């Protein structure tokens, strides 16, 4: 038994050392790379949020802006990404942050802590997370970190290797405008009708509010203007979202009353502009981006 244990130690110890060395070296390369998150000096605005902004704001039209929104991204990971972006780009003057009814629903906190979602986001953003970020997840979901370790480790090492040559944030799969061509509007209308009689209790997502406030404070500390943006949604969904809208307005009044809110949720657009009830398609994004550009010079 003792011999077996010693053989096991002799095998596993070099593996642990190799992992530790390669992980440390990769992180050192990443953190020393000053161009990895560098945004062109001609850009003054960064767009952060989930799929609502990812599909709605075309930064080829909004020529002063960079869209880094990413589908299904909650405020916690918005914060981690934005912190890194602002650290590397002191010339940025404005942050456009997605702020919609669904962002505050208590179910978002539950989804964020599911195994599939959390491991995928730790894999994507582990390379820019700090000790405080990691400690939170280690305390509440250590088994997910263990299960996802190899995925997280491989991505960190891959980015570290890429840092040996020219690489930018565009190569990191951390967000960007996407021109959606899929049409699911009829299906979404049918689903809304099917669920219309079900009781609704959207509740409040406490973790999302915590990190929404952290984003506000981060922008204040960096001297960057924070603007909240709610993109157009279909009138049928707007009508069905009374409870969510009340929470949305209350949170804004309580924590963001001194900040600009661009609420386009009721902005009239034809059905041909929607991918579903809450997302714009490529045509809708073009029209909406031109409207926003004309009104706000983004």
N, C-alpha and C positions, 0 to 999 in steps of 0.2 A: 504493500500500500504506500509506504514511504517513497519507494522508488518511482512508483507511478506518479505520485504528487510532484516529485522533483523533475521528472521528465516533462510533466505538464507545465510546470513553471518555466523550464528551459525553453519550451516551445512558445508559450504565451508572452513571456517577458519581452523578447525582441519585437513581437507584433505590437505590443503596447507602446514600446519606445518608438517604433517606426511611425505609428499613428500620431503620437504626440509631436514628434519632430516635423513630420510633413504638415500637420495641422498648424503648428506654430509658424512654420516657414511660410505657408500659404497666407495666413492671416497677416503676417508681417509684410508680405508683398502687397497685399490688398490695402492695408492701412497706410503704407508709404506711397501709394500711387495717387498723386494729386490730380491726375487727369481722368480718373475712372468715373467720377460724377460731375465732371466739368461741363457746364452748359455754356453755350456761346454767349459772349458779352452783349450781343445784340438782343438777347432775350431778357425780358424784365419780369416775366410772370411764369409761375409753374402751376400746373393744374394737377390736383390730387383728388382721388376719390375712387368710386367703384365703377361698375359697368355703365351707370347712367352718364357719367362724364366721359368714360372711355369711348362710348358710341356716339356722343352728342357734340363734342368739341373737336373740330378738325384743326390741328395746329399748322396745317399747310395754308389754311385761310387766316387763322389767328397768328399772324407772323411774328408778333412780339412774345408769343407764349410757347411753352413746351408742355405737352400733355403726358403726364406720367400716371394717369388713372389706370386702374387694373380691376377687372371684373371680380366681384365677390370680396373685395378687399375692405375689411373693417377698419375702424378708426385707430385701433391699436397699431396695425401694420402701416396705415397711412402715416402715423406719427413717427415710427421707426425710420421709414423711408425719407420723410420730409426732413427730419433731423439731420440726416446725412447730406441731403441735397443742399440745405441751407448752410451747413458747415463748409461746404466746398464752393459755394457760390455767393459770396457777400454782395455781389452786384444785383441780385434779385430784389425786386421791390414789392412784389405782390404774390400772394398765394390764393388761388381759387380752389375752394374746398367743397366737395359735394355735400349737400345737406338736404336730404329728402325724407319723406315720411317714414319709409321702411328702415332707414338707418338707425332709428331709435327704438324699434320694436324689441321687446325683451327676448324674443326668439333668436335674435342675432347673437346675443351673448351665448346662448346654448349651442348654436351652430358653430360659433368660433371655437368652442372647446371640444368639438367632435374629433375623433382620431384622424379621419381622412383630411379634414380641413386644416387642422393644426399642424400635422406633419408636413403637408404640402407648403404651408406658409413658413414654417421653420426652415425647411429646405431652401425656399426662395430667398429668405432674408437673414438667415443665420449668420452670413458673412459680415453683416453690418450691425448685428445686435450687440449690445454691451452687457456687462455683468448684471446690471439691474434687470434688463430684459430677460436674460436667461434665468436668473434666480426666481423670477415670478413663475415661469413655466416649470422649473424644477420642483418648486414647492407644490404646485397644484396638479401637474400632469407628468411626473417623472417617467412613468412607463411609456408614454408616447415618445419622449425624447430617446429612450433606449431603443424602441421599435424603429424609430426613424433615423437613428444615428448614422447608418451607412449612407443614406441618401443625403443627409446634411453634410457629412464629411466629404463625399465625392464632389458635391457642388462647390464647396469651399476650395478644395484642391484644384478643381478645374478652373475656377476664376483666378486662383493664385498663379497657375501656369499661364493663363491668358495675359496676366499682368506683366509677364516677361516681354510681351510685345504690345503693340498699340491696341487698346481696348477702351470702349466707352460705355456709358450707361445704356446705350441703345442695344448693346450686345448681351445685356444681363437679364432680359425678360422680366422687367420690373414694371412694365406699363407702357402705354402709348395709345394713340388714337387707332380705332379699328372701324373700318367702313363695313357695316353689317348689311348683307344682302338677303339674309334669310327672312321669310315672311311667316310669322306665327300669330298674326293678329286675330284671325278668325278663331283659331284654337284658344287663344287667351280670352276672347269674348265669351266663348262657350264655357270655359272654366270659371269665369267670374259669375256667370249666370247660375252655373251648377252649385256654387258655394254661397250664393247670395243670402240664403236663409240660415246659414250657420252662425252661431253666436261669436262675437268678436271681442277679444280683450287683448289689444296689442301690447299693453303694459309699457314699461320703460326699461331699456337696456342700460344698466348701471355702469358696466365696464365701458360701453361706448361713450357714455357721457363723461366718464373719467378721462378718457383719452381725447375726446373732443375738447375738453378744457385744457389738457396738456398741449394740444396743437395751438390753441388760442394763446397760451402763455409762452410757448416757443416762439411764435411769430412776434409777440410783444418784445421778448428778450432780444430777438434778432433785428428789431426795428423794421419788420416787414408788415405790410398791410394785409390783413386777412379779410377775404370776401367769401361769403357763403353763397352757394348757387344750387338752386333746385331746377332741374331741367324739365322740359314739357312732358306731361303724361297725358294719356288719352282721357277725354271727358268722362267716359264710363268709370274709369278708375278713380278719377278725382271725386266723382259723386259718391263712390263707395268707400272713401277714405276719411270720413268725418272724424272718427276717433283718433286715427293716426295724425290728422292735421291739428287737432287740438293739442296733443302732446308736443308736436313739432313747434307750435307757436308758443307754448308755455316754456319749453326749454330755451328757445331763442330769447324770449323776454327775460328769463331769469339769468342767463349766462352771457348773452351776446347782444344785448339791446343797443350797445354802442357800436356794433359792427354792421357793415352793409350786408343785407340779404337780398340777393337777386332771385326773386321767386317767379319762375316762368312756368310753374306747374299748370297754370290755367291758360297758358299761351296757346292760341288757336292754331292748330295745324291739321292738314287733311289726313285721312286714314292712310293714304299712300306714303306718308312720312314716318309711319310707325312700324317697327319690327314686331312689337307686341303692345300691350297696354302701357308699359312703362319705359320702353327703350325706343329711341329713334333709329331708323335705318340710315343708309348712306345718303339718300336724298334728303331726309329730314335733318341730318347732321350738317349738310352743306347749307341748307336754308337757315338753320338755327345759328350756325357759326357766323354766317354773314350778318345776321341780325345783331348778335352779341358784339361782333367787331365794330359795326356801325355805331352802336350805342355806348360801348365802353372802351374802345380803342385797345383791345387786347392783342 
